[in-house]
């Protein structure tokens, strides 16, 4: 997928795939605004980046970089599950969506979701799904998602 201009004409904010140099642009610090994300060494980052890259279109991490500050200010990911159901259909699982606290309210989260759902559609998924807190339900509804079912979790800590 190509980068998408998300700024209504100006090119300050672009949605693009994660690059190996993005660790130095605050990518890990951004994830820390979402959940527990301990420090990740350069070696660990490179190994995980190469692993995810090896999955091609089946696992995409996208980011928005503020071209003025050079910082990563939004991110999200999607992985494609291949199923036997629905004629061997595919489902896109959206994860780890976060916008930097200083950039919220600029529609960047919606642009991340659109990029990810467009990707899911382009690779033939019959749906894209995500889990979120009740606090974020209204945001995802504005992005076109609908509540369905209930979320269950088992942590292995």
N, CA, C and O atoms as a GROMACS GRO file, in nm:
protein
  628
    1UNK      N    1   0.084  -0.119   0.000
    1UNK     CA    2   0.000   0.000   0.000
    1UNK      C    3   0.088   0.124   0.000
    1UNK      O    4   0.196   0.125   0.058
    2UNK      N    5   0.041   0.226  -0.063
    2UNK     CA    6   0.112   0.352  -0.070
    2UNK      C    7   0.082   0.436   0.054
    2UNK      O    8  -0.012   0.408   0.127
    3UNK      N    9   0.163   0.539   0.076
    3UNK     CA   10   0.132   0.635   0.181
    3UNK      C   11   0.006   0.710   0.142
    3UNK      O   12  -0.023   0.726   0.023
    4UNK      N   13  -0.068   0.757   0.241
    4UNK     CA   14  -0.191   0.829   0.214
    4UNK      C   15  -0.181   0.966   0.279
    4UNK      O   16  -0.148   0.977   0.397
    5UNK      N   17  -0.209   1.071   0.202
    5UNK     CA   18  -0.212   1.206   0.257
    5UNK      C   19  -0.333   1.217   0.348
    5UNK      O   20  -0.446   1.196   0.304
    6UNK      N   21  -0.311   1.250   0.476
    6UNK     CA   22  -0.421   1.254   0.571
    6UNK      C   23  -0.444   1.394   0.626
    6UNK      O   24  -0.511   1.410   0.728
    7UNK      N   25  -0.392   1.493   0.561
    7UNK     CA   26  -0.398   1.627   0.619
    7UNK      C   27  -0.489   1.722   0.544
    7UNK      O   28  -0.486   1.842   0.569
    8UNK      N   29  -0.568   1.670   0.452
    8UNK     CA   30  -0.659   1.758   0.380
    8UNK      C   31  -0.586   1.850   0.285
    8UNK      O   32  -0.628   1.965   0.267
    9UNK      N   33  -0.479   1.804   0.223
    9UNK     CA   34  -0.411   1.885   0.124
    9UNK      C   35  -0.265   1.907   0.155
    9UNK      O   36  -0.182   1.901   0.065
   10UNK      N   37  -0.232   1.933   0.281
   10UNK     CA   38  -0.091   1.951   0.311
   10UNK      C   39  -0.030   1.815   0.342
   10UNK      O   40  -0.100   1.722   0.381
   11UNK      N   41   0.100   1.804   0.324
   11UNK     CA   42   0.165   1.675   0.342
   11UNK      C   43   0.233   1.661   0.477
   11UNK      O   44   0.326   1.581   0.491
   12UNK      N   45   0.190   1.737   0.576
   12UNK     CA   46   0.256   1.730   0.706
   12UNK      C   47   0.242   1.592   0.769
   12UNK      O   48   0.336   1.543   0.833
   13UNK      N   49   0.127   1.529   0.753
   13UNK     CA   50   0.101   1.399   0.816
   13UNK      C   51   0.072   1.296   0.708
   13UNK      O   52  -0.021   1.312   0.630
   14UNK      N   53   0.153   1.191   0.705
   14UNK     CA   54   0.135   1.082   0.610
   14UNK      C   55   0.122   0.952   0.687
   14UNK      O   56   0.196   0.928   0.782
   15UNK      N   57   0.027   0.869   0.646
   15UNK     CA   58   0.020   0.733   0.698
   15UNK      C   59   0.111   0.648   0.612
   15UNK      O   60   0.101   0.650   0.489
   16UNK      N   61   0.200   0.575   0.675
   16UNK     CA   62   0.293   0.488   0.601
   16UNK      C   63   0.326   0.368   0.688
   16UNK      O   64   0.295   0.364   0.807
   17UNK      N   65   0.389   0.271   0.626
   17UNK     CA   66   0.432   0.153   0.700
   17UNK      C   67   0.551   0.188   0.790
   17UNK      O   68   0.631   0.276   0.759
   18UNK      N   69   0.559   0.118   0.902
   18UNK     CA   70   0.670   0.132   0.994
   18UNK      C   71   0.802   0.107   0.923
   18UNK      O   72   0.812   0.016   0.841
   19UNK      N   73   0.902   0.188   0.954
   19UNK     CA   74   1.036   0.172   0.900
   19UNK      C   75   1.131   0.141   1.014
   19UNK      O   76   1.104   0.176   1.130
   20UNK      N   77   1.240   0.077   0.983
   20UNK     CA   78   1.334   0.034   1.087
   20UNK      C   79   1.394   0.153   1.163
   20UNK      O   80   1.438   0.138   1.277
   21UNK      N   81   1.396   0.269   1.101
   21UNK     CA   82   1.451   0.389   1.167
   21UNK      C   83   1.350   0.456   1.261
   21UNK      O   84   1.384   0.552   1.329
   22UNK      N   85   1.226   0.406   1.265
   22UNK     CA   86   1.124   0.472   1.346
   22UNK      C   87   1.143   0.455   1.496
   22UNK      O   88   1.084   0.530   1.574
   23UNK      N   89   1.224   0.359   1.537
   23UNK     CA   90   1.251   0.347   1.681
   23UNK      C   91   1.313   0.476   1.734
   23UNK      O   92   1.280   0.520   1.844
   24UNK      N   93   1.401   0.534   1.657
   24UNK     CA   94   1.468   0.657   1.700
   24UNK      C   95   1.378   0.781   1.688
   24UNK      O   96   1.417   0.890   1.727
   25UNK      N   97   1.258   0.762   1.635
   25UNK     CA   98   1.164   0.873   1.619
   25UNK      C   99   1.052   0.868   1.722
   25UNK      O  100   0.949   0.934   1.706
   26UNK      N  101   1.072   0.790   1.829
   26UNK     CA  102   0.976   0.788   1.939
   26UNK      C  103   0.866   0.684   1.928
   26UNK      O  104   0.765   0.694   1.997
   27UNK      N  105   0.884   0.582   1.841
   27UNK     CA  106   0.781   0.481   1.823
   27UNK      C  107   0.751   0.405   1.953
   27UNK      O  108   0.634   0.387   1.988
   28UNK      N  109   0.854   0.361   2.024
   28UNK     CA  110   0.834   0.286   2.148
   28UNK      C  111   0.771   0.374   2.255
   28UNK      O  112   0.682   0.330   2.329
   29UNK      N  113   0.815   0.498   2.264
   29UNK     CA  114   0.758   0.591   2.362
   29UNK      C  115   0.610   0.615   2.333
   29UNK      O  116   0.530   0.631   2.425
   30UNK      N  117   0.573   0.619   2.206
   30UNK     CA  118   0.432   0.633   2.170
   30UNK      C  119   0.352   0.513   2.218
   30UNK      O  120   0.244   0.529   2.275
   31UNK      N  121   0.404   0.392   2.195
   31UNK     CA  122   0.334   0.272   2.242
   31UNK      C  123   0.318   0.272   2.394
   31UNK      O  124   0.220   0.217   2.446
   32UNK      N  125   0.411   0.334   2.465
   32UNK     CA  126   0.402   0.340   2.611
   32UNK      C  127   0.283   0.423   2.657
   32UNK      O  128   0.240   0.412   2.772
   33UNK      N  129   0.229   0.507   2.569
   33UNK     CA  130   0.108   0.583   2.604
   33UNK      C  131  -0.017   0.494   2.598
   33UNK      O  132  -0.123   0.531   2.648
   34UNK      N  133  -0.004   0.377   2.536
   34UNK     CA  134  -0.116   0.285   2.520
   34UNK      C  135  -0.119   0.177   2.627
   34UNK      O  136  -0.223   0.149   2.685
   35UNK      N  137  -0.004   0.117   2.654
   35UNK     CA  138   0.001   0.002   2.744
   35UNK      C  139   0.144  -0.019   2.791
   35UNK      O  140   0.235   0.058   2.759
   36UNK      N  141   0.162  -0.124   2.868
   36UNK     CA  142   0.295  -0.158   2.918
   36UNK      C  143   0.386  -0.190   2.800
   36UNK      O  144   0.357  -0.280   2.721
   37UNK      N  145   0.493  -0.116   2.789
   37UNK     CA  146   0.591  -0.138   2.682
   37UNK      C  147   0.726  -0.100   2.740
   37UNK      O  148   0.767   0.016   2.736
   38UNK      N  149   0.794  -0.200   2.793
   38UNK     CA  150   0.924  -0.175   2.853
   38UNK      C  151   1.022  -0.129   2.746
   38UNK      O  152   0.990  -0.128   2.627
   39UNK      N  153   1.139  -0.091   2.789
   39UNK     CA  154   1.239  -0.048   2.693
   39UNK      C  155   1.271  -0.164   2.600
   39UNK      O  156   1.279  -0.279   2.643
   40UNK      N  157   1.290  -0.133   2.475
   40UNK     CA  158   1.321  -0.231   2.372
   40UNK      C  159   1.456  -0.192   2.315
   40UNK      O  160   1.474  -0.079   2.267
   41UNK      N  161   1.552  -0.283   2.320
   41UNK     CA  162   1.686  -0.252   2.268
   41UNK      C  163   1.680  -0.238   2.116
   41UNK      O  164   1.585  -0.284   2.052
   42UNK      N  165   1.781  -0.176   2.061
   42UNK     CA  166   1.789  -0.164   1.914
   42UNK      C  167   1.789  -0.302   1.850
   42UNK      O  168   1.726  -0.322   1.746
   43UNK      N  169   1.860  -0.396   1.910
   43UNK     CA  170   1.866  -0.532   1.856
   43UNK      C  171   1.730  -0.600   1.860
   43UNK      O  172   1.688  -0.662   1.763
   44UNK      N  173   1.659  -0.587   1.973
   44UNK     CA  174   1.526  -0.645   1.984
   44UNK      C  175   1.431  -0.583   1.882
   44UNK      O  176   1.352  -0.653   1.818
   45UNK      N  177   1.439  -0.451   1.867
   45UNK     CA  178   1.353  -0.382   1.771
   45UNK      C  179   1.381  -0.432   1.630
   45UNK      O  180   1.288  -0.462   1.555
   46UNK      N  181   1.508  -0.440   1.594
   46UNK     CA  182   1.544  -0.486   1.460
   46UNK      C  183   1.495  -0.628   1.435
   46UNK      O  184   1.441  -0.658   1.329
   47UNK      N  185   1.514  -0.716   1.533
   47UNK     CA  186   1.471  -0.856   1.517
   47UNK      C  187   1.320  -0.865   1.498
   47UNK      O  188   1.272  -0.937   1.410
   48UNK      N  189   1.244  -0.791   1.580
   48UNK     CA  190   1.098  -0.796   1.568
   48UNK      C  191   1.053  -0.730   1.436
   48UNK      O  192   0.962  -0.780   1.370
   49UNK      N  193   1.117  -0.620   1.400
   49UNK     CA  194   1.083  -0.552   1.274
   49UNK      C  195   1.103  -0.647   1.156
   49UNK      O  196   1.017  -0.658   1.069
   50UNK      N  197   1.217  -0.716   1.154
   50UNK     CA  198   1.245  -0.810   1.044
   50UNK      C  199   1.147  -0.927   1.044
   50UNK      O  200   1.103  -0.971   0.938
   51UNK      N  201   1.113  -0.977   1.162
   51UNK     CA  202   1.014  -1.085   1.170
   51UNK      C  203   0.880  -1.040   1.113
   51UNK      O  204   0.822  -1.109   1.030
   52UNK      N  205   0.830  -0.925   1.159
   52UNK     CA  206   0.702  -0.876   1.110
   52UNK      C  207   0.706  -0.846   0.961
   52UNK      O  208   0.610  -0.872   0.889
   53UNK      N  209   0.817  -0.792   0.914
   53UNK     CA  210   0.831  -0.763   0.772
   53UNK      C  211   0.825  -0.889   0.688
   53UNK      O  212   0.778  -0.886   0.574
   54UNK      N  213   0.872  -1.001   0.744
   54UNK     CA  214   0.873  -1.127   0.669
   54UNK      C  215   0.731  -1.178   0.642
   54UNK      O  216   0.712  -1.263   0.555
   55UNK      N  217   0.632  -1.127   0.715
   55UNK     CA  218   0.494  -1.168   0.694
   55UNK      C  219   0.426  -1.091   0.580
   55UNK      O  220   0.311  -1.119   0.547
   56UNK      N  221   0.496  -0.997   0.522
   56UNK     CA  222   0.439  -0.922   0.409
   56UNK      C  223   0.310  -0.853   0.447
   56UNK      O  224   0.300  -0.787   0.550
   57UNK      N  225   0.209  -0.869   0.360
   57UNK     CA  226   0.080  -0.803   0.383
   57UNK      C  227  -0.002  -0.866   0.495
   57UNK      O  228  -0.109  -0.816   0.529
   58UNK      N  229   0.046  -0.977   0.552
   58UNK     CA  230  -0.029  -1.043   0.659
   58UNK      C  231  -0.008  -0.977   0.795
   58UNK      O  232  -0.078  -1.011   0.891
   59UNK      N  233   0.087  -0.886   0.807
   59UNK     CA  234   0.105  -0.812   0.933
   59UNK      C  235   0.164  -0.676   0.899
   59UNK      O  236   0.280  -0.666   0.857
   60UNK      N  237   0.085  -0.573   0.918
   60UNK     CA  238   0.126  -0.436   0.885
   60UNK      C  239   0.123  -0.351   1.011
   60UNK      O  240   0.025  -0.353   1.086
   61UNK      N  241   0.229  -0.277   1.033
   61UNK     CA  242   0.230  -0.173   1.135
   61UNK      C  243   0.241  -0.042   1.058
   61UNK      O  244   0.333  -0.023   0.979
   62UNK      N  245   0.146   0.049   1.081
   62UNK     CA  246   0.151   0.178   1.014
   62UNK      C  247   0.174   0.288   1.117
   62UNK      O  248   0.144   0.272   1.235
   63UNK      N  249   0.228   0.398   1.070
   63UNK     CA  250   0.258   0.512   1.156
   63UNK      C  251   0.225   0.641   1.083
   63UNK      O  252   0.212   0.645   0.961
   64UNK      N  253   0.212   0.745   1.161
   64UNK     CA  254   0.209   0.882   1.108
   64UNK      C  255   0.325   0.954   1.172
   64UNK      O  256   0.339   0.958   1.295
   65UNK      N  257   0.409   1.012   1.088
   65UNK     CA  258   0.523   1.091   1.135
   65UNK      C  259   0.492   1.238   1.113
   65UNK      O  260   0.447   1.278   1.005
   66UNK      N  261   0.516   1.316   1.215
   66UNK     CA  262   0.504   1.462   1.201
   66UNK      C  263   0.632   1.508   1.132
   66UNK      O  264   0.740   1.503   1.191
   67UNK      N  265   0.620   1.552   1.008
   67UNK     CA  266   0.742   1.585   0.933
   67UNK      C  267   0.810   1.712   0.984
   67UNK      O  268   0.923   1.740   0.945
   68UNK      N  269   0.744   1.788   1.068
   68UNK     CA  270   0.810   1.905   1.128
   68UNK      C  271   0.899   1.866   1.245
   68UNK      O  272   1.011   1.914   1.258
   69UNK      N  273   0.847   1.777   1.331
   69UNK     CA  274   0.924   1.736   1.449
   69UNK      C  275   1.005   1.609   1.424
   69UNK      O  276   1.101   1.581   1.497
   70UNK      N  277   0.967   1.533   1.322
   70UNK     CA  278   1.033   1.406   1.295
   70UNK      C  279   0.992   1.295   1.390
   70UNK      O  280   1.054   1.189   1.393
   71UNK      N  281   0.887   1.318   1.469
   71UNK     CA  282   0.840   1.219   1.567
   71UNK      C  283   0.724   1.138   1.513
   71UNK      O  284   0.642   1.188   1.436
   72UNK      N  285   0.718   1.012   1.553
   72UNK     CA  286   0.603   0.928   1.524
   72UNK      C  287   0.494   0.967   1.622
   72UNK      O  288   0.514   0.961   1.744
   73UNK      N  289   0.377   1.008   1.571
   73UNK     CA  290   0.272   1.060   1.658
   73UNK      C  291   0.144   0.976   1.654
   73UNK      O  292   0.049   1.006   1.726
   74UNK      N  293   0.140   0.873   1.570
   74UNK     CA  294   0.025   0.783   1.568
   74UNK      C  295   0.069   0.650   1.509
   74UNK      O  296   0.159   0.644   1.425
   75UNK      N  297   0.004   0.545   1.554
   75UNK     CA  298   0.035   0.412   1.501
   75UNK      C  299  -0.084   0.319   1.519
   75UNK      O  300  -0.176   0.346   1.596
   76UNK      N  301  -0.079   0.211   1.447
   76UNK     CA  302  -0.176   0.103   1.459
   76UNK      C  303  -0.123  -0.015   1.380
   76UNK      O  304  -0.033   0.000   1.297
   77UNK      N  305  -0.178  -0.133   1.406
   77UNK     CA  306  -0.133  -0.250   1.332
   77UNK      C  307  -0.252  -0.336   1.296
   77UNK      O  308  -0.360  -0.324   1.353
   78UNK      N  309  -0.229  -0.425   1.200
   78UNK     CA  310  -0.329  -0.522   1.160
   78UNK      C  311  -0.259  -0.651   1.122
   78UNK      O  312  -0.157  -0.649   1.054
   79UNK      N  313  -0.314  -0.762   1.167
   79UNK     CA  314  -0.265  -0.889   1.117
   79UNK      C  315  -0.382  -0.965   1.058
   79UNK      O  316  -0.496  -0.950   1.102
   80UNK      N  317  -0.353  -1.044   0.959
   80UNK     CA  318  -0.455  -1.113   0.881
   80UNK      C  319  -0.461  -1.259   0.926
   80UNK      O  320  -0.363  -1.333   0.917
   81UNK      N  321  -0.578  -1.298   0.974
   81UNK     CA  322  -0.602  -1.437   1.014
   81UNK      C  323  -0.667  -1.510   0.897
   81UNK      O  324  -0.766  -1.464   0.840
   82UNK      N  325  -0.609  -1.623   0.862
   82UNK     CA  326  -0.663  -1.705   0.754
   82UNK      C  327  -0.746  -1.816   0.816
   82UNK      O  328  -0.699  -1.891   0.902
   83UNK      N  329  -0.872  -1.826   0.772
   83UNK     CA  330  -0.970  -1.914   0.836
   83UNK      C  331  -1.016  -2.024   0.741
   83UNK      O  332  -0.992  -2.018   0.621
   84UNK      N  333  -1.083  -2.124   0.797
   84UNK     CA  334  -1.156  -2.222   0.717
   84UNK      C  335  -1.299  -2.173   0.695
   84UNK      O  336  -1.360  -2.203   0.593
   85UNK      N  337  -1.352  -2.099   0.793
   85UNK     CA  338  -1.487  -2.044   0.780
   85UNK      C  339  -1.497  -1.950   0.661
   85UNK      O  340  -1.397  -1.902   0.608
   86UNK      N  341  -1.619  -1.927   0.620
   86UNK     CA  342  -1.645  -1.831   0.512
   86UNK      C  343  -1.563  -1.861   0.387
   86UNK      O  344  -1.500  -1.772   0.330
   87UNK      N  345  -1.565  -1.986   0.346
   87UNK     CA  346  -1.492  -2.027   0.224
   87UNK      C  347  -1.344  -1.993   0.233
   87UNK      O  348  -1.286  -1.933   0.143
   88UNK      N  349  -1.284  -2.032   0.345
   88UNK     CA  350  -1.142  -2.002   0.369
   88UNK      C  351  -1.117  -1.851   0.366
   88UNK      O  352  -1.022  -1.803   0.304
   89UNK      N  353  -1.204  -1.780   0.434
   89UNK     CA  354  -1.195  -1.635   0.437
   89UNK      C  355  -1.082  -1.583   0.524
   89UNK      O  356  -1.007  -1.659   0.584
   90UNK      N  357  -1.072  -1.453   0.528
   90UNK     CA  358  -0.968  -1.384   0.606
   90UNK      C  359  -1.033  -1.277   0.693
   90UNK      O  360  -1.132  -1.215   0.654
   91UNK      N  361  -0.975  -1.257   0.811
   91UNK     CA  362  -1.019  -1.154   0.904
   91UNK      C  363  -0.899  -1.068   0.940
   91UNK      O  364  -0.791  -1.119   0.969
   92UNK      N  365  -0.918  -0.938   0.937
   92UNK     CA  366  -0.814  -0.844   0.981
   92UNK      C  367  -0.834  -0.810   1.128
   92UNK      O  368  -0.941  -0.765   1.168
   93UNK      N  369  -0.730  -0.831   1.208
   93UNK     CA  370  -0.732  -0.798   1.351
   93UNK      C  371  -0.654  -0.669   1.373
   93UNK      O  372  -0.532  -0.666   1.356
   94UNK      N  373  -0.724  -0.564   1.411
   94UNK     CA  374  -0.660  -0.434   1.435
   94UNK      C  375  -0.615  -0.429   1.581
   94UNK      O  376  -0.689  -0.466   1.672
   95UNK      N  377  -0.493  -0.382   1.601
   95UNK     CA  378  -0.433  -0.378   1.734
   95UNK      C  379  -0.352  -0.249   1.752
   95UNK      O  380  -0.316  -0.183   1.654
   96UNK      N  381  -0.325  -0.216   1.877
   96UNK     CA  382  -0.223  -0.116   1.915
   96UNK      C  383  -0.240   0.019   1.846
   96UNK      O  384  -0.144   0.076   1.796
   97UNK      N  385  -0.364   0.068   1.845
   97UNK     CA  386  -0.391   0.200   1.788
   97UNK      C  387  -0.370   0.304   1.898
   97UNK      O  388  -0.431   0.297   2.004
   98UNK      N  389  -0.283   0.399   1.870
   98UNK     CA  390  -0.258   0.507   1.966
   98UNK      C  391  -0.214   0.632   1.891
   98UNK      O  392  -0.140   0.625   1.792
   99UNK      N  393  -0.261   0.746   1.941
   99UNK     CA  394  -0.221   0.877   1.892
   99UNK      C  395  -0.156   0.950   2.008
   99UNK      O  396  -0.207   0.948   2.120
  100UNK      N  397  -0.044   1.014   1.982
  100UNK     CA  398   0.027   1.089   2.086
  100UNK      C  399  -0.068   1.189   2.152
  100UNK      O  400  -0.150   1.252   2.085
  101UNK      N  401  -0.057   1.201   2.283
  101UNK     CA  402  -0.144   1.290   2.359
  101UNK      C  403  -0.144   1.432   2.302
  101UNK      O  404  -0.246   1.500   2.305
  102UNK      N  405  -0.030   1.476   2.250
  102UNK     CA  406  -0.020   1.613   2.197
  102UNK      C  407  -0.086   1.629   2.061
  102UNK      O  408  -0.103   1.742   2.014
  103UNK      N  409  -0.124   1.519   1.996
  103UNK     CA  410  -0.179   1.526   1.861
  103UNK      C  411  -0.324   1.478   1.854
  103UNK      O  412  -0.380   1.465   1.745
  104UNK      N  413  -0.385   1.452   1.967
  104UNK     CA  414  -0.523   1.403   1.967
  104UNK      C  415  -0.618   1.514   1.923
  104UNK      O  416  -0.591   1.632   1.944
  105UNK      N  417  -0.728   1.475   1.862
  105UNK     CA  418  -0.825   1.573   1.813
  105UNK      C  419  -0.796   1.620   1.672
  105UNK      O  420  -0.866   1.707   1.621
  106UNK      N  421  -0.694   1.564   1.608
  106UNK     CA  422  -0.656   1.605   1.473
  106UNK      C  423  -0.700   1.503   1.368
  106UNK      O  424  -0.657   1.509   1.253
  107UNK      N  425  -0.785   1.408   1.408
  107UNK     CA  426  -0.838   1.305   1.317
  107UNK      C  427  -0.734   1.203   1.273
  107UNK      O  428  -0.756   1.129   1.177
  108UNK      N  429  -0.621   1.198   1.342
  108UNK     CA  430  -0.515   1.104   1.302
  108UNK      C  431  -0.555   0.960   1.334
  108UNK      O  432  -0.522   0.869   1.257
  109UNK      N  433  -0.624   0.937   1.443
  109UNK     CA  434  -0.670   0.802   1.476
  109UNK      C  435  -0.764   0.750   1.369
  109UNK      O  436  -0.755   0.634   1.330
  110UNK      N  437  -0.854   0.835   1.322
  110UNK     CA  438  -0.945   0.794   1.214
  110UNK      C  439  -0.867   0.758   1.088
  110UNK      O  440  -0.903   0.664   1.017
  111UNK      N  441  -0.762   0.832   1.061
  111UNK     CA  442  -0.680   0.804   0.942
  111UNK      C  443  -0.606   0.672   0.956
  111UNK      O  444  -0.592   0.597   0.859
  112UNK      N  445  -0.558   0.643   1.076
  112UNK     CA  446  -0.492   0.514   1.101
  112UNK      C  447  -0.592   0.400   1.078
  112UNK      O  448  -0.562   0.303   1.009
  113UNK      N  449  -0.712   0.412   1.135
  113UNK     CA  450  -0.814   0.308   1.119
  113UNK      C  451  -0.852   0.292   0.972
  113UNK      O  452  -0.868   0.179   0.925
  114UNK      N  453  -0.865   0.401   0.900
  114UNK     CA  454  -0.900   0.392   0.758
  114UNK      C  455  -0.789   0.320   0.681
  114UNK      O  456  -0.818   0.235   0.596
  115UNK      N  457  -0.665   0.353   0.708
  115UNK     CA  458  -0.553   0.286   0.642
  115UNK      C  459  -0.558   0.136   0.668
  115UNK      O  460  -0.540   0.055   0.576
  116UNK      N  461  -0.581   0.098   0.793
  116UNK     CA  462  -0.580  -0.043   0.830
  116UNK      C  463  -0.701  -0.118   0.772
  116UNK      O  464  -0.687  -0.230   0.723
  117UNK      N  465  -0.819  -0.056   0.777
  117UNK     CA  466  -0.937  -0.123   0.722
  117UNK      C  467  -0.930  -0.127   0.569
  117UNK      O  468  -0.975  -0.224   0.508
  118UNK      N  469  -0.876  -0.025   0.508
  118UNK     CA  470  -0.854  -0.030   0.362
  118UNK      C  471  -0.760  -0.144   0.326
  118UNK      O  472  -0.781  -0.214   0.226
  119UNK      N  473  -0.657  -0.164   0.406
  119UNK     CA  474  -0.563  -0.274   0.382
  119UNK      C  475  -0.636  -0.408   0.393
  119UNK      O  476  -0.620  -0.494   0.307
  120UNK      N  477  -0.715  -0.425   0.499
  120UNK     CA  478  -0.789  -0.550   0.518
  120UNK      C  479  -0.879  -0.578   0.398
  120UNK      O  480  -0.885  -0.690   0.349
  121UNK      N  481  -0.949  -0.477   0.353
  121UNK     CA  482  -1.037  -0.493   0.238
  121UNK      C  483  -0.957  -0.528   0.113
  121UNK      O  484  -0.996  -0.615   0.036
  122UNK      N  485  -0.844  -0.462   0.094
  122UNK     CA  486  -0.762  -0.483  -0.027
  122UNK      C  487  -0.704  -0.624  -0.034
  122UNK      O  488  -0.683  -0.677  -0.143
  123UNK      N  489  -0.678  -0.685   0.082
  123UNK     CA  490  -0.621  -0.821   0.080
  123UNK      C  491  -0.729  -0.928   0.089
  123UNK      O  492  -0.698  -1.046   0.104
  124UNK      N  493  -0.856  -0.888   0.082
  124UNK     CA  494  -0.965  -0.984   0.072
  124UNK      C  495  -1.029  -1.026   0.203
  124UNK      O  496  -1.097  -1.129   0.206
  125UNK      N  497  -1.010  -0.952   0.308
  125UNK     CA  498  -1.077  -0.985   0.434
  125UNK      C  499  -1.227  -0.961   0.422
  125UNK      O  500  -1.270  -0.867   0.355
  126UNK      N  501  -1.307  -1.045   0.488
  126UNK     CA  502  -1.451  -1.022   0.490
  126UNK      C  503  -1.492  -0.933   0.606
  126UNK      O  504  -1.605  -0.884   0.610
  127UNK      N  505  -1.400  -0.911   0.703
  127UNK     CA  506  -1.426  -0.816   0.811
  127UNK      C  507  -1.294  -0.779   0.877
  127UNK      O  508  -1.193  -0.848   0.863
  128UNK      N  509  -1.298  -0.669   0.949
  128UNK     CA  510  -1.188  -0.627   1.035
  128UNK      C  511  -1.247  -0.610   1.174
  128UNK      O  512  -1.357  -0.556   1.190
  129UNK      N  513  -1.173  -0.655   1.275
  129UNK     CA  514  -1.223  -0.649   1.411
  129UNK      C  515  -1.116  -0.591   1.503
  129UNK      O  516  -0.997  -0.590   1.472
  130UNK      N  517  -1.162  -0.541   1.618
  130UNK     CA  518  -1.070  -0.494   1.721
  130UNK      C  519  -1.138  -0.500   1.855
  130UNK      O  520  -1.261  -0.506   1.863
  131UNK      N  521  -1.059  -0.500   1.960
  131UNK     CA  522  -1.109  -0.489   2.096
  131UNK      C  523  -1.075  -0.350   2.147
  131UNK      O  524  -0.969  -0.296   2.117
  132UNK      N  525  -1.166  -0.293   2.226
  132UNK     CA  526  -1.137  -0.162   2.283
  132UNK      C  527  -1.208  -0.148   2.416
  132UNK      O  528  -1.296  -0.227   2.451
  133UNK      N  529  -1.169  -0.046   2.490
  133UNK     CA  530  -1.236  -0.016   2.617
  133UNK      C  531  -1.367   0.058   2.586
  133UNK      O  532  -1.386   0.111   2.477
  134UNK      N  533  -1.456   0.059   2.684
  134UNK     CA  534  -1.581   0.135   2.669
  134UNK      C  535  -1.552   0.283   2.643
  134UNK      O  536  -1.628   0.350   2.573
  135UNK      N  537  -1.442   0.332   2.700
  135UNK     CA  538  -1.405   0.472   2.681
  135UNK      C  539  -1.378   0.504   2.534
  135UNK      O  540  -1.398   0.618   2.491
  136UNK      N  541  -1.334   0.406   2.456
  136UNK     CA  542  -1.300   0.429   2.315
  136UNK      C  543  -1.409   0.384   2.218
  136UNK      O  544  -1.394   0.400   2.096
  137UNK      N  545  -1.519   0.330   2.270
  137UNK     CA  546  -1.626   0.277   2.184
  137UNK      C  547  -1.679   0.383   2.087
  137UNK      O  548  -1.693   0.356   1.968
  138UNK      N  549  -1.709   0.502   2.136
  138UNK     CA  550  -1.766   0.607   2.051
  138UNK      C  551  -1.669   0.646   1.939
  138UNK      O  552  -1.711   0.670   1.826
  139UNK      N  553  -1.539   0.651   1.970
  139UNK     CA  554  -1.440   0.682   1.867
  139UNK      C  555  -1.446   0.580   1.754
  139UNK      O  556  -1.450   0.617   1.637
  140UNK      N  557  -1.445   0.451   1.789
  140UNK     CA  558  -1.445   0.348   1.686
  140UNK      C  559  -1.576   0.344   1.609
  140UNK      O  560  -1.577   0.310   1.490
  141UNK      N  561  -1.685   0.378   1.674
  141UNK     CA  562  -1.812   0.389   1.601
  141UNK      C  563  -1.805   0.500   1.497
  141UNK      O  564  -1.859   0.486   1.387
  142UNK      N  565  -1.739   0.611   1.530
  142UNK     CA  566  -1.721   0.720   1.433
  142UNK      C  567  -1.635   0.675   1.315
  142UNK      O  568  -1.644   0.731   1.206
  143UNK      N  569  -1.553   0.573   1.337
  143UNK     CA  570  -1.469   0.519   1.230
  143UNK      C  571  -1.543   0.414   1.147
  143UNK      O  572  -1.487   0.359   1.052
  144UNK      N  573  -1.668   0.385   1.183
  144UNK     CA  574  -1.748   0.292   1.105
  144UNK      C  575  -1.758   0.151   1.163
  144UNK      O  576  -1.821   0.065   1.102
  145UNK      N  577  -1.696   0.126   1.277
  145UNK     CA  578  -1.706  -0.006   1.339
  145UNK      C  579  -1.832  -0.013   1.424
  145UNK      O  580  -1.883   0.088   1.470
  146UNK      N  581  -1.880  -0.134   1.445
  146UNK     CA  582  -2.000  -0.157   1.525
  146UNK      C  583  -1.968  -0.256   1.636
  146UNK      O  584  -1.888  -0.348   1.618
  147UNK      N  585  -2.032  -0.236   1.752
  147UNK     CA  586  -2.013  -0.329   1.863
  147UNK      C  587  -2.080  -0.461   1.828
  147UNK      O  588  -2.192  -0.465   1.778
  148UNK      N  589  -2.008  -0.569   1.856
  148UNK     CA  590  -2.064  -0.702   1.836
  148UNK      C  591  -2.001  -0.795   1.938
  148UNK      O  592  -1.878  -0.802   1.950
  149UNK      N  593  -2.085  -0.865   2.012
  149UNK     CA  594  -2.034  -0.963   2.106
  149UNK      C  595  -1.972  -0.901   2.230
  149UNK      O  596  -1.999  -0.786   2.266
  150UNK      N  597  -1.888  -0.979   2.292
  150UNK     CA  598  -1.822  -0.940   2.416
  150UNK      C  599  -1.677  -0.988   2.411
  150UNK      O  600  -1.647  -1.091   2.352
  151UNK      N  601  -1.592  -0.914   2.471
  151UNK     CA  602  -1.448  -0.941   2.471
  151UNK      C  603  -1.414  -1.026   2.593
  151UNK      O  604  -1.457  -0.996   2.704
  152UNK      N  605  -1.337  -1.130   2.573
  152UNK     CA  606  -1.288  -1.215   2.682
  152UNK      C  607  -1.136  -1.221   2.672
  152UNK      O  608  -1.080  -1.221   2.562
  153UNK      N  609  -1.070  -1.226   2.786
  153UNK     CA  610  -0.923  -1.225   2.788
  153UNK      C  611  -0.871  -1.322   2.894
  153UNK      O  612  -0.932  -1.341   2.999
  154UNK      N  613  -0.757  -1.383   2.864
  154UNK     CA  614  -0.682  -1.457   2.963
  154UNK      C  615  -0.536  -1.413   2.949
  154UNK      O  616  -0.472  -1.438   2.847
  155UNK      N  617  -0.484  -1.348   3.052
  155UNK     CA  618  -0.346  -1.302   3.049
  155UNK      C  619  -0.252  -1.409   3.104
  155UNK      O  620  -0.289  -1.483   3.195
  156UNK      N  621  -0.134  -1.418   3.049
  156UNK     CA  622  -0.032  -1.513   3.094
  156UNK      C  623   0.089  -1.435   3.143
  156UNK      O  624   0.190  -1.426   3.074
  157UNK      N  625   0.078  -1.379   3.262
  157UNK     CA  626   0.183  -1.294   3.315
  157UNK      C  627   0.261  -1.368   3.422
  157UNK      O  628   0.355  -1.314   3.479
   0.00000   0.00000   0.00000
